[in-house]
């Protein structure tokens, strides 16, 4: 569910005009958002495959958590500083 949320939110952000702060300071372009959307989709596929095959779930969830934290802090921080 988190992987799909990451993928969808990054895809939506890639289609919207890039906020100047996020683009200039954090270099979050539409291409960067699309990459995070792809990574989120890959995590969703891997987690779906875990229902069929036995995969080491703890490292996968750890990596997903790290990616989500990096994504959220990379461009949401600029929006909170702006106010």
C-alpha positions in Angstrom: 0.0 0.0 0.0 2.8 2.4 0.9 4.7 1.5 -2.3 1.6 2.3 -4.4 1.0 5.6 -2.5 4.6 6.5 -3.3 4.2 5.6 -6.9 0.9 7.5 -7.4 2.0 10.6 -5.5 5.3 10.8 -7.4 3.5 10.3 -10.7 1.0 13.1 -9.8 3.9 15.4 -8.8 5.7 14.7 -12.1 2.7 15.9 -14.1 2.3 19.1 -12.1 4.5 22.1 -12.8 7.6 21.9 -10.6 7.5 24.2 -7.6 10.4 26.7 -7.9 11.8 25.9 -4.4 11.7 22.2 -5.0 13.3 22.6 -8.4 16.0 25.0 -7.5 17.1 23.9 -4.1 16.3 20.2 -4.1 16.6 19.6 -7.9 13.3 17.8 -8.0 12.3 17.8 -11.6 9.5 15.9 -13.3 12.1 13.3 -14.3 13.1 12.8 -10.6 9.5 12.3 -9.6 9.0 9.8 -12.4 12.0 7.9 -11.1 10.5 7.7 -7.7 7.2 6.6 -9.2 9.0 3.8 -11.0 10.8 2.8 -7.8 7.5 2.7 -6.0 5.9 0.6 -8.7 8.9 -1.8 -8.5 8.5 -2.1 -4.7 4.8 -2.8 -5.2 5.6 -5.6 -7.7 8.2 -7.1 -5.3 5.7 -7.0 -2.4 3.0 -8.6 -4.6 5.5 -11.3 -5.6 6.1 -12.0 -1.9 2.5 -13.4 -1.7 3.5 -16.0 -4.2 7.2 -16.6 -3.4 9.1 -16.5 -0.1 11.1 -13.3 -0.1 13.1 -11.7 2.7 10.4 -9.1 3.7 12.3 -7.2 6.4 15.1 -5.9 4.1 12.5 -5.1 1.4 10.4 -3.1 3.8 13.5 -1.4 5.2 14.6 -0.3 1.8 11.0 0.9 1.0 11.0 2.9 4.2 14.3 4.5 3.3 13.1 5.4 -0.2 9.8 6.9 1.2 11.7 9.0 3.8 14.2 10.2 1.2 11.4 11.2 -1.2 9.3 13.0 1.4 12.1 14.9 2.9 13.7 15.8 -0.4 10.8 18.1 -1.5 8.4 18.5 1.3 11.0 20.2 3.4 11.1 23.1 1.0 7.4 23.7 1.2 7.5 23.9 5.0 10.3 26.4 4.9 8.5 28.7 2.6 5.8 29.8 5.0 
